Amino acid sequence: MRAVAANYMEAHIDDFLPFLPTTEDPVEGSGLMTPEQFREYCHSVRSTAVWGGEPEIQALTRALNIPIYVLQAGVPPILVHDPSDEVSADDMLSQDGVWISYHKKLYGLGEVTITIQR
C-alpha cells in the first residue's frame, strides 16, 4: 500500500505538493517542499515506516478507486475519502470500502486499525 500511495503521489505531484509543508530549506517564503524534497518524501513513504496521513489516504482512495472512511473521536466522527466525491452519509454503510479507525494515543502499539468492508 505504501508503494501504491507513493507512486500515485509522484504521478500526480501537482495534486499533492502544494499541501505538503517542509521543515527544512523551504522554497523561499513558501514553506512548501521543493520538487526534490517531494521525491525524497515519496521515497520515504514507499521504503520506510514513516507515518502516513491525509495525503497518503487521498492517494490510496484515488489509486484504488475505493472509498476510505476514517472513524475518529473528533469532529466529524467519520471522514470520507471518496474518489468520486459522491458518497453520501446514507450510502456509507452499504458501499465496499476501507474503514480506518484512528485512536490517537489510545494504544501503545499504534494509532490506527484498518478494516476492509465488503
Backbone bond lengths (Angstrom), bond angles and torsions (degrees), N, CA, C in turn:
res aa  C-N    CA-C-N  psi(-1)  N-CA   C-N-CA  omega(-1)  CA-C   N-CA-C  phi
1 M - - - 1.436 - - 1.527 111.33 -
2 R 1.334 115.20 -33.47 1.469 118.62 177.31 1.521 110.78 -61.54
3 A 1.330 116.44 -44.81 1.462 120.06 -179.44 1.528 110.73 -65.23
4 V 1.314 117.52 -39.91 1.473 121.02 178.66 1.524 109.94 -60.65
5 A 1.328 116.61 -47.07 1.470 120.83 179.91 1.527 111.06 -63.29
6 A 1.324 116.95 -48.21 1.467 120.86 -178.11 1.526 111.58 -63.43
7 N 1.322 116.95 -43.40 1.461 120.08 179.88 1.526 111.20 -63.24
8 Y 1.331 116.54 -42.22 1.467 119.66 179.32 1.535 110.13 -64.26
9 M 1.329 116.30 -43.83 1.462 119.61 -179.61 1.527 111.10 -61.56
10 E 1.328 116.94 -44.07 1.467 120.17 179.38 1.525 111.57 -63.80
11 A 1.318 116.72 -36.29 1.466 120.22 -179.84 1.525 112.53 -75.14
12 H 1.343 116.77 -15.53 1.471 121.65 -178.53 1.532 109.81 -129.95
13 I 1.322 115.45 49.85 1.471 121.48 -174.49 1.530 112.68 -53.84
14 D 1.325 118.41 -37.26 1.463 120.75 -177.99 1.520 112.90 -67.02
15 D 1.330 117.52 -21.64 1.460 121.20 178.23 1.524 112.57 -82.85
16 F 1.326 117.89 -17.75 1.459 120.73 -173.51 1.523 114.34 -118.30
17 L 1.315 118.13 -38.85 1.460 121.65 -175.39 1.534 113.42 -53.83
18 P 1.344 119.80 -41.62 1.471 118.89 -178.45 1.528 114.47 -65.81
19 F 1.335 117.79 -9.75 1.462 120.67 -176.04 1.527 113.26 -111.83
20 L 1.326 116.83 6.38 1.462 120.30 -177.82 1.525 110.46 -112.63
21 P 1.334 116.76 106.37 1.466 119.74 179.08 1.521 110.62 -75.69
22 T 1.294 115.70 160.67 1.453 120.59 177.63 1.515 109.74 -117.10
23 T 1.297 115.61 156.09 1.466 120.64 175.92 1.517 110.67 -107.59
24 E 1.322 116.62 -4.02 1.464 119.53 -178.69 1.527 110.35 -139.15
25 D 1.286 116.41 137.41 1.460 123.58 175.44 1.536 113.96 40.60
26 P 1.345 118.06 62.52 1.464 118.77 179.47 1.522 111.49 -68.18
27 V 1.333 115.50 160.19 1.455 119.80 170.73 1.521 105.06 -57.09
28 E 1.310 116.96 134.89 1.466 121.62 -171.13 1.527 112.66 -45.77
29 G 1.345 115.48 114.84 1.447 121.74 174.81 1.522 115.45 79.53
30 S 1.337 119.16 -8.47 1.458 119.06 -174.38 1.522 113.58 -93.73
31 G 1.330 118.08 -30.55 1.453 121.05 -175.29 1.518 113.03 75.03
32 L 1.338 117.12 6.54 1.452 121.54 -178.31 1.524 110.98 -102.45
33 M 1.329 115.15 161.34 1.453 120.87 177.19 1.518 110.73 -66.74
34 T 1.310 114.91 149.98 1.453 120.01 168.64 1.524 107.38 -79.94
35 P 1.332 118.96 163.97 1.471 119.49 175.82 1.528 113.02 -56.74
36 E 1.320 117.60 -36.25 1.466 120.26 177.67 1.528 111.08 -66.44
37 Q 1.332 117.21 -42.94 1.465 120.49 176.84 1.529 110.60 -62.31
38 F 1.329 116.50 -37.00 1.459 121.15 177.87 1.528 110.55 -62.70
39 R 1.326 117.32 -43.75 1.468 120.70 177.60 1.542 110.44 -62.20
40 E 1.326 116.95 -40.65 1.465 120.81 177.24 1.532 110.63 -64.99
41 Y 1.323 116.67 -39.30 1.465 121.74 177.54 1.530 109.94 -61.36
42 C 1.325 117.64 -46.74 1.465 121.71 179.28 1.522 110.63 -63.38
43 H 1.323 117.01 -37.67 1.471 120.48 176.27 1.529 109.91 -61.81
44 S 1.336 117.35 -41.79 1.471 121.28 178.74 1.523 111.09 -64.20
45 V 1.328 116.81 -41.78 1.463 120.76 178.04 1.529 109.48 -60.06
46 R 1.308 116.01 -43.46 1.463 122.26 -176.50 1.535 112.35 -71.98
47 S 1.332 117.40 -38.41 1.463 120.84 -165.07 1.517 116.69 -111.70
48 T 1.319 118.52 -7.33 1.465 120.02 -176.68 1.531 109.34 -129.09
49 A 1.315 115.70 -176.92 1.464 121.53 178.01 1.530 111.28 -95.76
50 V 1.340 117.24 22.14 1.459 120.30 178.87 1.527 109.03 -55.25
51 W 1.327 115.79 140.61 1.453 121.96 -175.87 1.521 111.08 -67.99
52 G 1.316 117.69 130.94 1.465 122.10 176.73 1.514 110.73 -89.16
53 G 1.321 116.06 162.29 1.457 120.62 -179.16 1.517 111.65 -149.07
54 E 1.298 115.53 -147.44 1.462 122.67 -176.54 1.530 113.51 -54.44
55 P 1.339 119.66 -47.56 1.468 118.64 -179.82 1.531 112.77 -60.03
56 E 1.330 116.38 -40.16 1.457 119.80 -178.75 1.532 111.54 -69.68
57 I 1.325 116.93 -36.47 1.469 120.37 176.39 1.526 109.92 -64.70
58 Q 1.335 116.77 -43.81 1.471 120.21 177.57 1.524 110.62 -60.32
59 A 1.318 116.72 -43.41 1.466 120.50 -179.86 1.527 110.80 -62.33
60 L 1.329 117.02 -43.29 1.460 120.12 -179.17 1.524 112.47 -66.43
61 T 1.329 117.04 -42.65 1.462 118.65 -179.06 1.524 111.18 -63.31
62 R 1.317 116.13 -35.34 1.474 119.77 178.80 1.531 111.70 -76.91
63 A 1.319 117.23 -43.92 1.464 120.96 -177.47 1.529 111.50 -66.12
64 L 1.333 116.68 -39.10 1.458 121.22 -177.74 1.528 112.65 -91.10
65 N 1.332 115.70 -11.00 1.464 122.80 -179.77 1.530 111.38 55.89
66 I 1.335 115.39 45.36 1.458 121.54 175.70 1.520 108.91 -135.75
67 P 1.336 116.98 151.49 1.460 118.41 174.83 1.528 111.34 -73.19
68 I 1.303 115.31 146.42 1.464 121.76 173.71 1.523 105.99 -124.70
69 Y 1.330 115.51 127.39 1.457 122.74 -178.49 1.513 108.61 -110.96
70 V 1.326 117.06 131.14 1.457 121.65 178.56 1.522 107.97 -111.57
71 L 1.330 115.84 113.18 1.463 122.13 175.92 1.514 107.61 -88.76
72 Q 1.336 116.26 131.99 1.455 119.72 -177.60 1.520 109.93 -146.64
73 A 1.323 115.72 163.15 1.456 120.74 -179.69 1.528 111.60 -77.83
74 G 1.322 117.88 -15.99 1.460 121.58 -176.49 1.510 113.44 -84.16
75 V 1.309 114.60 -163.21 1.463 122.13 179.38 1.516 107.68 -114.28
76 P 1.312 118.70 128.30 1.458 128.33 -3.37 1.523 110.22 -74.86
77 P 1.340 117.54 157.43 1.456 119.34 -177.89 1.528 113.96 -70.83
78 I 1.347 117.42 -23.02 1.466 121.11 176.83 1.523 108.48 -130.45
79 L 1.324 116.46 122.04 1.462 121.75 173.41 1.520 107.16 -97.52
80 V 1.310 116.92 129.33 1.458 121.18 -178.55 1.518 109.27 -105.57
81 H 1.315 116.26 125.85 1.457 122.88 173.42 1.519 105.64 -115.51
82 D 1.310 116.77 105.47 1.459 121.03 -176.50 1.513 109.09 -123.80
83 P 1.323 117.82 128.03 1.462 119.54 -178.13 1.518 113.45 -62.27
84 S 1.326 117.49 -24.88 1.466 120.22 -179.58 1.524 112.37 -97.45
85 D 1.347 117.08 -9.39 1.473 122.52 -176.44 1.518 112.10 56.57
86 E 1.337 117.16 28.85 1.458 120.43 -177.23 1.523 113.56 -118.61
87 V 1.319 119.29 4.39 1.453 120.54 -178.85 1.515 109.19 -81.43
88 S 1.328 116.08 124.61 1.458 120.51 176.21 1.524 109.04 -95.46
89 A 1.306 116.69 167.48 1.460 120.78 178.96 1.524 110.69 -59.14
90 D 1.325 117.91 -36.15 1.463 121.24 179.57 1.521 112.40 -67.34
91 D 1.336 117.50 -28.79 1.464 121.71 -177.48 1.526 113.57 -83.35
92 M 1.337 117.75 -17.32 1.458 120.72 -169.41 1.521 114.05 -56.71
93 L 1.295 117.94 -48.38 1.464 119.70 -174.11 1.512 113.46 -73.01
94 S 1.330 117.36 -16.42 1.458 119.34 -178.50 1.526 112.85 -96.64
95 Q 1.312 118.32 -4.48 1.461 121.09 -177.12 1.518 112.10 -102.21
96 D 1.333 115.04 147.25 1.452 119.70 170.34 1.518 108.09 -65.03
97 G 1.279 115.75 153.84 1.447 119.07 177.03 1.514 110.59 168.14
98 V 1.299 115.22 -177.07 1.453 122.88 178.77 1.517 107.61 -109.90
99 W 1.317 115.57 129.65 1.461 121.96 177.00 1.516 108.08 -107.78
100 I 1.333 116.48 127.02 1.453 122.51 177.24 1.520 107.10 -115.01
101 S 1.315 116.31 128.42 1.454 121.36 177.95 1.520 108.08 -104.70
102 Y 1.326 116.87 119.50 1.459 122.10 -175.13 1.524 109.55 -102.55
103 H 1.328 116.88 119.49 1.465 122.74 -177.80 1.521 108.77 -122.26
104 K 1.296 116.90 81.92 1.459 120.15 -176.27 1.526 110.96 -62.34
105 K 1.320 114.64 120.16 1.466 123.52 175.40 1.525 113.50 58.52
106 L 1.328 118.05 22.10 1.452 120.42 179.44 1.521 111.89 -87.40
107 Y 1.324 116.95 -37.82 1.464 121.63 -177.80 1.522 109.81 -120.25
108 G 1.301 116.52 141.26 1.453 120.65 -179.69 1.522 113.56 -72.71
109 L 1.337 117.62 -19.27 1.451 120.22 -176.26 1.517 113.49 -91.00
110 G 1.299 118.49 -2.64 1.452 120.77 -179.71 1.517 110.97 153.70
111 E 1.315 115.90 173.39 1.447 120.30 -173.96 1.514 113.91 -115.56
112 V 1.329 118.94 -8.47 1.455 120.10 -172.56 1.519 110.14 -129.68
113 T 1.323 115.90 138.22 1.456 120.78 168.66 1.522 106.97 -120.62
114 I 1.299 117.45 146.56 1.458 121.46 -175.78 1.525 109.12 -121.97
115 T 1.340 115.94 132.13 1.451 122.30 176.59 1.515 108.19 -128.53
116 I 1.315 118.23 131.99 1.456 121.44 176.23 1.515 107.46 -100.62
117 Q 1.321 115.77 121.59 1.462 121.25 -179.98 1.506 109.81 -99.93
118 R 1.300 117.28 132.32 1.463 122.66 176.81 1.493 108.88 -127.92
